[in-house]
Amino acid sequence: MAKEIAAPFSARNQGAQAQIDNDVPLTARIGLVHLLHRLVERQYVEGWKALNAELQRIARLVPSPSGDPNDGMQIILAELPWEKILDFCERLHGQLAIEVGYFDSDAQQYEVTTPKSEVQEYISQEVQRLFIEERLAFEFSDGLVRRRGRRHTSEQIARAELVLGDPRLSLARGHVSKALRFFRNVSQPDPQNVVKEAVCAVEATARVLFPGGKTLGEVVNSITGSGAGELPRTVANTFHGLYGLRSGAEGVGHGGATGGVVTKELAEYALSIAASQIILLYDLERSLEPDVPF
C-alpha cells in the first residue's frame, strides 16, 4: 500500500482555497525539473538524453542528438501544454524508470540494488507530493494521473463501492463507474454527467432494494415514515433534492433546464451525497431482514 503523502505547512496554511484545475503552473514545472535532477543523480532513469528525447516525443518535436539537459529541455517544459506535462509524469513512472544495480565481477553476475518497482514507488510519491504542494486538482497513483476529490468524497465512494459489491446492484455499480470516469477525466471533466450518473446509481440501488416504485421519488415516498426501518421525512427530502438537481440543473437531465450551472465543486458534492445515500439505503434494507435463529 502506498504511503499517504502529508501536505506541507504551506499547503495546509492555505486552507480550503480552490485547487488548480486545467493547468500546471510554472512553479510546478520548476518543481518537476528538481525531481528530474534527483532521478538522474540516483540513476533511476537512463539520463538526461532519455528524458529530453521523451519530452521531444510528447511535444512532437524533431529529435535532438544532443544529451545536454539544457538543449531546449527547459523551453519544452515551460511551453508544453499542461495535459502533456501530466502525460510526461505518467511516462516517467511507466517507461522511463529503470532498476539500479551493478555487475559483481567476483560473482560474475548482475546485482540489483534498487528494483524498478521501488524506483516507481519513489516517483509516484514525489509526483504526488508535487501535486499537493502546488494545490493541483490531481492525484498520482498506480502510474496514472486522476482528478482529485476531497478525502471525505474518496472515503464515501470507497465505502459505497464495498456495498455495490452486492451482485444485485450491478446496474448501480455501472453508473458509479461512469460517474467516476467523468469526475476523474483530467483533460475533459464532465460535471453534468457526474451528477446524472451519480443520481442514476442511487435510483438503481433504491429500485432493487425496495421494489415498491418505478422512480427514485416513488421508492423514497414508499419508505418514508417515522417507524423503524423507515426514512424520516427530513432525510427523505435530501433524496428528493438530489433527484431535483438531476432534473433541473442545466445540461443534466432535460434540455432547456434552468436550475443552475453544475460546477466541478457541485458535481463532487453530488457524488459524495449519492455515495452516502447508497450506503444508507443498503443499511436500511438490511435492517429489515428478519433475524435468523440458530
C-alpha positions as CSV (number, residue, x, y, z in Angstrom):
1,M,0.0,0.0,0.0
2,A,1.4,3.4,-1.0
3,K,2.2,5.7,1.9
4,E,0.0,8.7,2.2
5,I,1.7,11.9,1.5
6,A,1.1,14.6,4.1
7,A,0.5,18.1,2.8
8,P,3.3,20.6,3.8
9,F,2.6,23.6,6.0
10,S,2.4,26.0,3.1
11,A,-0.4,23.9,1.6
12,R,-2.2,23.4,4.9
13,N,-1.9,27.1,5.7
14,Q,-3.8,28.0,2.5
15,G,-6.9,26.4,3.9
16,A,-9.8,25.5,1.6
17,Q,-8.6,27.5,-1.3
18,A,-9.7,26.2,-4.7
19,Q,-7.4,23.6,-6.3
20,I,-5.8,24.4,-9.6
21,D,-7.6,22.8,-12.4
22,N,-6.8,22.5,-16.1
23,D,-3.3,23.9,-15.6
24,V,0.2,23.1,-14.4
25,P,1.7,26.4,-13.4
26,L,5.3,27.4,-13.9
27,T,6.2,26.7,-10.2
28,A,5.0,23.1,-10.6
29,R,7.1,22.7,-13.8
30,I,10.2,24.0,-12.0
31,G,9.4,21.5,-9.2
32,L,9.3,18.8,-11.8
33,V,12.8,19.8,-13.0
34,H,14.1,19.4,-9.5
35,L,12.6,15.9,-9.4
36,L,14.3,15.0,-12.7
37,H,17.7,16.1,-11.3
38,R,17.2,13.8,-8.3
39,L,16.2,10.9,-10.6
40,V,19.3,11.4,-12.7
41,E,21.6,11.6,-9.7
42,R,20.1,8.4,-8.2
43,Q,20.3,6.7,-11.7
44,Y,16.6,6.0,-11.5
45,V,16.4,6.9,-15.2
46,E,18.9,6.4,-18.1
47,G,19.9,10.1,-18.1
48,W,19.2,13.5,-19.5
49,K,19.3,12.3,-23.1
50,A,16.4,9.8,-22.4
51,L,14.4,12.4,-20.6
52,N,14.9,15.0,-23.3
53,A,14.0,12.5,-26.0
54,E,10.8,11.7,-24.3
55,L,9.8,15.3,-23.9
56,Q,10.6,15.9,-27.5
57,R,8.4,12.9,-28.5
58,I,5.5,14.1,-26.4
59,A,5.9,17.7,-27.8
60,R,6.2,16.2,-31.3
61,L,9.5,18.0,-31.9
62,V,12.2,16.7,-34.2
63,P,14.6,14.6,-32.0
64,S,17.8,16.3,-30.9
65,P,21.1,14.2,-30.9
66,S,22.5,16.2,-28.0
67,G,22.3,14.8,-24.5
68,D,22.7,18.3,-23.0
69,P,19.8,18.8,-20.5
70,N,19.7,22.4,-21.4
71,D,19.3,21.7,-25.1
72,G,15.8,23.0,-25.3
73,M,14.5,21.0,-22.4
74,Q,13.7,23.9,-20.2
75,I,11.9,25.6,-23.0
76,I,9.8,22.5,-23.7
77,L,8.8,22.1,-20.1
78,A,7.8,25.8,-19.9
79,E,5.8,25.7,-23.1
80,L,4.3,22.2,-23.2
81,P,0.5,22.2,-22.8
82,W,-0.5,21.3,-19.2
83,E,-2.1,18.0,-20.1
84,K,1.1,16.9,-21.9
85,I,3.1,17.6,-18.7
86,L,0.8,15.1,-16.9
87,D,1.4,12.7,-19.8
88,F,5.1,13.1,-19.1
89,C,4.6,12.3,-15.4
90,E,2.9,9.0,-16.4
91,R,5.7,8.1,-18.9
92,L,8.3,9.0,-16.3
93,H,6.7,6.3,-14.0
94,G,5.8,3.7,-16.6
95,Q,8.5,3.8,-19.2
96,L,11.5,5.9,-18.1
97,A,12.0,4.4,-14.6
98,I,14.7,1.7,-14.5
99,E,16.2,-0.6,-11.9
100,V,19.6,0.3,-10.3
101,G,22.4,-2.2,-9.9
102,Y,25.9,-3.2,-10.7
103,F,27.9,-6.0,-12.2
104,D,29.7,-8.1,-9.5
105,S,32.9,-9.2,-11.1
106,D,33.6,-11.7,-8.3
107,A,30.3,-13.4,-8.6
108,Q,30.2,-12.7,-12.4
109,Q,26.5,-11.6,-12.2
110,Y,24.4,-8.5,-12.1
111,E,23.2,-7.4,-8.7
112,V,20.1,-5.3,-8.4
113,T,20.3,-2.7,-5.6
114,T,17.0,-0.9,-6.3
115,P,14.4,-2.8,-8.2
116,K,12.2,-0.9,-10.7
117,S,9.2,-1.3,-8.5
118,E,10.9,0.7,-5.8
119,V,12.0,3.4,-8.3
120,Q,8.4,3.7,-9.5
121,E,7.1,4.0,-5.9
122,Y,9.6,6.8,-5.3
123,I,8.5,8.6,-8.5
124,S,4.8,8.1,-7.6
125,Q,5.3,9.6,-4.1
126,E,7.4,12.5,-5.3
127,V,4.9,13.4,-8.1
128,Q,2.1,13.1,-5.7
129,R,4.0,15.4,-3.2
130,L,4.5,17.9,-6.0
131,F,0.8,17.9,-6.8
132,I,-0.1,18.5,-3.2
133,E,2.4,21.3,-2.7
134,E,1.2,23.0,-5.9
135,R,-2.5,22.5,-5.0
136,L,-3.2,20.8,-8.3
137,A,-6.6,19.2,-8.6
138,F,-5.0,15.8,-9.5
139,E,-3.6,12.8,-7.7
140,F,-1.0,10.3,-8.9
141,S,-1.5,6.7,-8.2
142,D,-0.7,3.4,-9.9
143,G,1.2,5.3,-12.5
144,L,-1.8,7.3,-13.6
145,V,-2.9,10.9,-13.1
146,R,-6.5,11.2,-11.8
147,R,-8.7,14.1,-10.9
148,R,-8.5,14.6,-7.1
149,G,-11.5,14.6,-4.8
150,R,-11.8,15.7,-1.2
151,R,-10.8,13.0,1.3
152,H,-14.4,12.7,2.5
153,T,-15.6,12.1,-1.0
154,S,-12.9,9.4,-1.6
155,E,-13.8,7.7,1.6
156,Q,-17.6,7.7,0.9
157,I,-17.0,6.4,-2.6
158,A,-14.8,3.6,-1.2
159,R,-17.5,2.6,1.3
160,A,-20.2,2.7,-1.4
161,E,-18.1,0.5,-3.7
162,L,-18.0,-2.1,-1.0
163,V,-21.8,-2.0,-0.8
164,L,-22.0,-2.2,-4.6
165,G,-20.2,-5.5,-4.5
166,D,-23.6,-7.0,-3.8
167,P,-24.5,-8.8,-7.1
168,R,-28.0,-7.3,-7.0
169,L,-26.5,-3.9,-7.5
170,S,-24.5,-4.4,-10.7
171,L,-26.5,-1.8,-12.6
172,A,-25.9,0.8,-9.9
173,R,-22.2,-0.2,-9.8
174,G,-22.0,0.6,-13.5
175,H,-23.5,4.0,-13.0
176,V,-21.0,4.8,-10.3
177,S,-18.1,3.7,-12.5
178,K,-19.3,6.1,-15.2
179,A,-19.7,8.9,-12.7
180,L,-16.1,8.4,-11.5
181,R,-14.8,8.3,-15.1
182,F,-16.4,11.6,-15.8
183,F,-15.2,13.1,-12.5
184,R,-11.6,11.9,-12.8
185,N,-11.2,12.7,-16.5
186,V,-8.2,15.1,-16.4
187,S,-8.4,16.7,-19.8
188,Q,-12.2,16.8,-20.3
189,P,-14.1,16.9,-17.0
190,D,-17.9,16.5,-17.4
191,P,-19.6,17.6,-14.2
192,Q,-23.1,17.4,-15.8
193,N,-22.7,13.6,-16.4
194,V,-21.1,13.1,-13.0
195,V,-24.4,14.3,-11.5
196,K,-26.5,12.4,-13.9
197,E,-24.7,9.0,-13.3
198,A,-24.5,9.5,-9.6
199,V,-28.2,10.0,-9.3
200,C,-28.9,7.1,-11.6
201,A,-26.8,5.0,-9.3
202,V,-28.9,6.0,-6.3
203,E,-32.1,5.3,-8.2
204,A,-30.9,1.9,-9.4
205,T,-30.0,1.0,-5.9
206,A,-33.3,2.1,-4.5
207,R,-35.4,0.2,-7.1
208,V,-33.5,-3.1,-6.5
209,L,-33.6,-2.9,-2.7
210,F,-37.1,-1.5,-2.4
211,P,-39.1,-2.7,-5.4
212,G,-42.2,-0.6,-4.5
213,G,-41.7,2.1,-7.0
214,K,-40.6,2.8,-10.6
215,T,-38.7,6.0,-9.9
216,L,-36.4,7.2,-7.1
217,G,-39.1,9.6,-5.8
218,E,-41.7,6.8,-5.7
219,V,-39.4,4.4,-3.8
220,V,-38.4,7.1,-1.3
221,N,-42.0,8.0,-0.7
222,S,-42.8,4.3,-0.1
223,I,-40.2,4.0,2.7
224,T,-40.7,7.5,4.3
225,G,-42.1,7.4,7.8
226,S,-41.3,7.6,11.5
227,G,-41.1,3.9,12.2
228,A,-38.2,1.6,12.5
229,G,-36.6,0.8,9.1
230,E,-38.1,4.0,7.5
231,L,-36.6,7.2,6.3
232,P,-37.5,10.3,8.4
233,R,-39.1,12.9,6.2
234,T,-36.2,15.4,6.6
235,V,-33.8,12.7,5.4
236,A,-36.1,11.7,2.5
237,N,-36.1,15.3,1.4
238,T,-32.3,15.0,0.7
239,F,-33.1,12.2,-1.8
240,H,-35.7,14.4,-3.5
241,G,-33.3,17.3,-3.5
242,L,-30.5,15.3,-5.3
243,Y,-33.0,14.0,-7.8
244,G,-34.2,17.6,-8.3
245,L,-30.7,18.6,-9.1
246,R,-30.5,15.9,-11.8
247,S,-33.8,17.1,-13.3
248,G,-33.4,20.8,-13.0
249,A,-29.7,21.6,-13.4
250,E,-28.6,22.9,-16.8
251,G,-27.4,20.3,-19.2
252,V,-28.0,17.3,-16.9
253,G,-31.4,15.6,-17.3
254,H,-33.6,17.8,-19.5
255,G,-32.8,20.2,-22.3
256,G,-33.5,23.8,-21.6
257,A,-33.5,23.3,-17.8
258,T,-32.6,26.5,-15.9
259,G,-32.0,25.2,-12.4
260,G,-28.4,26.3,-12.3
261,V,-24.9,25.6,-13.7
262,V,-23.2,22.4,-12.5
263,T,-19.7,23.2,-11.5
264,K,-17.0,20.7,-10.6
265,E,-17.5,21.5,-6.9
266,L,-21.2,20.9,-7.2
267,A,-20.5,17.6,-9.1
268,E,-18.2,16.4,-6.3
269,Y,-20.9,17.3,-3.7
270,A,-23.5,15.3,-5.6
271,L,-21.1,12.4,-6.0
272,S,-20.4,12.3,-2.3
273,I,-24.1,12.6,-1.3
274,A,-25.0,9.9,-3.8
275,A,-22.4,7.5,-2.3
276,S,-23.8,8.2,1.2
277,Q,-27.3,7.6,0.1
278,I,-26.4,4.3,-1.5
279,I,-24.8,3.2,1.8
280,L,-27.9,4.4,3.8
281,L,-30.3,2.5,1.5
282,Y,-28.3,-0.7,1.8
283,D,-28.1,-0.4,5.6
284,L,-31.8,0.3,5.8
285,E,-32.7,-2.7,3.7
286,R,-30.5,-4.9,5.8
287,S,-32.2,-3.7,9.0
288,L,-35.5,-5.0,7.7
289,E,-34.1,-8.6,7.3
290,P,-35.5,-10.9,10.0
291,D,-33.1,-12.4,12.5
292,V,-32.4,-16.0,11.7
293,P,-32.4,-18.2,14.9
294,F,-29.6,-20.7,15.3
